[in-house]
Amino acid sequence: MSYDETQATQKVPPPQAGPPPPPPEPPGFVLQDAWPWLALLGILAVAGLLVWLFVLRDRNDKGPVVPAVVGVHQQQAILELTGRGFDVKVVRAPANRPAGFVISQIPGGGTRLDSGQTVTLHVSNGHPVTVAPTTTTTATTTAGRTTTAGRTTTRSSTQTVPVTTAPVPDVVGQDDVSGAGQVEAAGFVAETYPVTTSGTPGSIVQEDPAAGTDVKIGSVVRLGVAVGSNRPSASVPNVVGQKAPAARAALLGAKLTVRTEYKKGPAKSVGVVLSQSPSAGSSAPAYSQVTIVVGS
């Protein structure tokens, strides 16, 4: 028998069985499969925070920002506020500040308001704040006399009388915006008109009544404004619907002068510009006079 035949007749033992296969894993996510989802959730959380910061948080803060004008001169403050689209109400009161400067504002700087809403400015009228001393006395008054601790004295009373006149401030030599602002802050109506002179264009060269004259509050003070030798064109802004002080400030800021006329109208029109001439959008030489008609 050959070697090959001997091998063929030998029995080959069957292969031994290996270890049993591991049991199948239960359905669901294993830890390594959850990391992408956790990362996605983190990204969504950050995105939601950014949406809240830049969208939802500012939902109630729309509209232009009210500039801070405390300490600024009235005319400059009005120009800045009306330039942002706000209406302006000016309240003059005694304060320990120079006349014409803003001492407080409502609402404060940094507040957001819709265009057309009103910002109230409290402006110094140049009169210092005085506080009357307060005394407490136990006494008996008879027929205008006071008897206290055996002494008889005559009592005198003081009565506060509203101020009806004020001195005209000296504004000759100042620019028209600042000078007219001081005149109006003192309680007068500033009427500006062009004057042909060699002075600095826009500077006040005449004042009537003269500085220092006691004049009734609400009176007109005429201010002559130098126009210079070269008068570029100026565009007339639209001031119809504005309060008279704000309208005058806007026209002065546009390098124009302004005269105010009055017309009877309904209560809601008092102090409001009803019409203007020249009309808005017109072109005129610098420091030309614009006439505004104000409800009275």
TAGI-V411694 format. One record per pair of residues at least 12 apart in sequence whose ideal C-beta (glycine too) atoms are under 7 Angstrom apart, sorted by the first residue. I is the first residue (numbers start at 1). GAP is how many residues later the second one is. D is the distance in Angstrom with one decimal. If there is no record, write none. Layout:
I_GAP_D ; I_GAP_D
This chain:
61_51_4.9 ; 62_50_6.5 ; 63_49_4.6 ; 63_50_5.3 ; 63_51_4.6 ; 63_52_6.7 ; 64_20_4.8 ; 64_21_5.8 ; 64_48_7.0 ; 64_49_7.0 ; 64_51_6.3 ; 65_45_6.3 ; 65_47_5.7 ; 66_20_6.9 ; 66_41_5.9 ; 66_43_5.9 ; 66_44_6.8 ; 66_45_4.6 ; 66_47_5.8 ; 66_53_5.9 ; 67_13_5.3 ; 67_14_6.8 ; 67_17_6.5 ; 67_42_5.8 ; 68_41_2.5 ; 68_42_6.8 ; 69_12_6.8 ; 69_33_5.2 ; 69_36_5.9 ; 69_52_7.0 ; 70_32_5.3 ; 70_33_6.9 ; 70_34_6.1 ; 70_35_5.8 ; 71_30_6.5 ; 71_31_6.5 ; 72_30_5.5 ; 73_27_5.5 ; 73_28_5.7 ; 73_105_6.1 ; 73_108_5.4 ; 74_16_6.5 ; 74_26_5.0 ; 74_28_6.3 ; 74_47_6.8 ; 74_49_4.9 ; 74_107_4.7 ; 74_110_7.0 ; 74_111_5.3 ; 75_102_4.8 ; 75_103_6.5 ; 75_105_6.5 ; 75_106_3.2 ; 75_174_4.9 ; 75_177_7.0 ; 77_25_5.1 ; 77_44_6.0 ; 78_167_6.8 ; 78_168_5.2 ; 78_171_4.2 ; 79_170_5.6 ; 79_171_6.8 ; 79_174_4.7 ; 81_38_5.3 ; 82_164_5.5 ; 82_168_5.7 ; 85_30_3.6 ; 85_31_6.6 ; 86_27_6.5 ; 86_31_6.2 ; 86_32_6.9 ; 86_33_4.9 ; 87_29_6.4 ; 87_30_6.8 ; 87_31_4.5 ; 87_156_6.8 ; 88_31_5.7 ; 88_33_6.3 ; 88_155_6.6 ; 88_158_4.8 ; 89_29_5.4 ; 89_31_4.6 ; 89_154_6.9 ; 90_31_5.2 ; 90_33_5.6 ; 90_155_5.6 ; 91_29_6.3 ; 91_30_7.0 ; 91_31_5.1 ; 91_32_6.9 ; 92_31_5.1 ; 92_33_4.3 ; 92_93_6.3 ; 92_95_6.5 ; 93_29_6.0 ; 93_32_6.3 ; 94_31_6.2 ; 94_33_4.4 ; 94_34_6.3 ; 94_35_4.9 ; 95_29_3.8 ; 95_34_6.2 ; 96_32_5.3 ; 96_33_5.8 ; 97_27_4.2 ; 98_26_6.5 ; 98_28_6.7 ; 99_25_5.6 ; 99_26_5.9 ; 99_27_3.0 ; 99_70_6.4 ; 99_83_5.9 ; 99_86_4.8 ; 99_87_5.5 ; 100_23_6.5 ; 100_24_6.8 ; 100_81_5.1 ; 100_82_4.4 ; 100_85_3.4 ; 101_22_6.9 ; 101_23_5.4 ; 102_19_5.1 ; 102_20_7.0 ; 102_21_5.6 ; 103_19_5.2 ; 103_20_6.8 ; 103_21_5.4 ; 104_18_4.4 ; 105_14_6.2 ; 105_15_6.8 ; 105_16_5.4 ; 106_14_4.5 ; 107_12_6.9 ; 123_62_5.4 ; 124_61_7.0 ; 125_60_6.3 ; 125_61_6.5 ; 125_62_6.4 ; 126_60_6.1 ; 141_14_6.8 ; 164_52_6.2 ; 164_53_6.1 ; 165_49_4.6 ; 165_50_6.2 ; 165_51_5.5 ; 165_52_6.6 ; 166_20_5.5 ; 166_21_5.4 ; 166_48_6.9 ; 166_49_6.8 ; 166_51_5.9 ; 167_45_5.3 ; 167_46_6.6 ; 167_47_5.6 ; 168_20_7.0 ; 168_41_5.3 ; 168_42_6.9 ; 168_43_5.5 ; 168_44_6.5 ; 168_45_5.1 ; 168_47_5.6 ; 168_53_5.8 ; 169_13_4.8 ; 169_14_6.2 ; 169_17_5.3 ; 169_42_6.5 ; 170_41_3.4 ; 170_42_6.9 ; 171_12_6.2 ; 171_33_5.4 ; 171_36_6.3 ; 171_52_6.9 ; 172_32_5.5 ; 172_33_6.7 ; 172_35_5.2 ; 172_39_7.0 ; 173_30_6.5 ; 173_31_6.7 ; 174_29_7.0 ; 174_30_5.5 ; 175_27_5.3 ; 175_28_5.8 ; 176_16_5.8 ; 176_26_5.3 ; 176_28_5.9 ; 176_47_6.9 ; 176_49_4.8 ; 176_76_5.4 ; 177_75_4.9 ; 177_76_6.2 ; 179_25_4.5 ; 179_44_6.2 ; 180_12_6.0 ; 180_43_6.1 ; 180_68_6.9 ; 180_72_5.9 ; 183_38_4.9 ; 183_40_6.9 ; 184_61_5.9 ; 187_30_4.1 ; 187_31_6.7 ; 188_27_6.7 ; 188_31_5.7 ; 188_32_6.9 ; 188_33_4.6 ; 189_29_6.9 ; 189_31_4.9 ; 189_71_6.0 ; 190_31_5.9 ; 190_33_5.9 ; 190_58_6.6 ; 191_29_5.1 ; 191_30_7.0 ; 191_31_5.0 ; 191_32_6.9 ; 191_68_5.4 ; 191_69_6.5 ; 192_31_4.9 ; 192_33_5.2 ; 192_60_6.7 ; 192_65_3.8 ; 192_66_5.8 ; 193_29_6.8 ; 193_31_6.2 ; 193_32_6.9 ; 193_64_5.3 ; 193_66_6.9 ; 193_96_5.4 ; 194_31_5.9 ; 194_33_4.7 ; 194_63_5.6 ; 194_93_4.5 ; 194_94_6.5 ; 194_95_6.3 ; 195_29_4.0 ; 195_30_6.2 ; 195_31_5.7 ; 195_32_6.6 ; 196_31_6.0 ; 197_29_4.8 ; 199_27_3.6 ; 200_26_6.1 ; 201_25_5.8 ; 201_26_6.0 ; 201_27_3.5 ; 201_85_7.0 ; 202_23_6.4 ; 202_24_6.9 ; 202_53_6.8 ; 203_23_5.2 ; 204_19_5.1 ; 204_20_6.8 ; 204_21_6.1 ; 205_19_5.2 ; 205_21_5.0 ; 206_17_6.9 ; 206_18_3.1 ; 207_14_6.9 ; 207_16_5.9 ; 208_14_4.5 ; 209_12_6.6 ; 225_32_5.4 ; 225_62_5.5 ; 227_59_6.7 ; 227_60_4.4 ; 231_54_4.1 ; 231_55_4.7 ; 231_56_6.8 ; 232_54_5.4 ; 233_50_4.9 ; 233_52_6.5 ; 234_20_5.7 ; 234_21_4.6 ; 234_22_5.6 ; 234_50_5.9 ; 234_52_4.7 ; 235_19_6.7 ; 235_46_6.9 ; 235_48_5.9 ; 236_20_6.6 ; 236_42_5.2 ; 236_44_5.8 ; 236_45_6.6 ; 236_46_4.5 ; 236_48_6.2 ; 236_54_6.1 ; 237_13_5.4 ; 237_14_6.8 ; 237_17_5.2 ; 237_43_6.3 ; 238_42_3.4 ; 239_12_6.4 ; 239_34_5.2 ; 239_37_5.8 ; 239_53_6.3 ; 240_33_5.3 ; 240_35_6.3 ; 240_36_5.8 ; 241_31_6.5 ; 241_32_6.4 ; 242_31_5.4 ; 243_28_5.7 ; 243_29_6.3 ; 244_16_6.3 ; 244_27_5.6 ; 244_29_6.3 ; 244_48_7.0 ; 244_50_4.7 ; 247_26_4.7 ; 247_45_5.6 ; 251_39_5.3 ; 255_31_4.6 ; 255_32_6.2 ; 256_31_6.4 ; 256_32_5.9 ; 256_34_5.2 ; 257_30_5.4 ; 257_31_6.9 ; 257_32_4.5 ; 258_31_6.6 ; 258_32_5.2 ; 258_34_6.2 ; 259_30_5.6 ; 259_32_5.0 ; 260_32_5.6 ; 260_34_5.7 ; 261_30_6.1 ; 261_32_5.0 ; 262_32_5.5 ; 262_34_4.0 ; 263_30_5.2 ; 263_32_6.3 ; 263_33_6.5 ; 264_32_5.9 ; 265_30_4.0 ; 269_26_3.1 ; 270_25_5.1 ; 270_26_6.3 ; 271_23_6.5 ; 271_24_6.5 ; 272_22_6.7 ; 272_23_5.2 ; 273_19_4.9 ; 273_20_7.0 ; 273_21_5.7 ; 274_19_4.9 ; 274_20_6.7 ; 274_21_5.5 ; 275_18_4.6 ; 276_14_6.1 ; 276_15_6.9 ; 276_16_5.0 ; 277_13_7.0 ; 277_14_5.0 ; 278_12_6.4
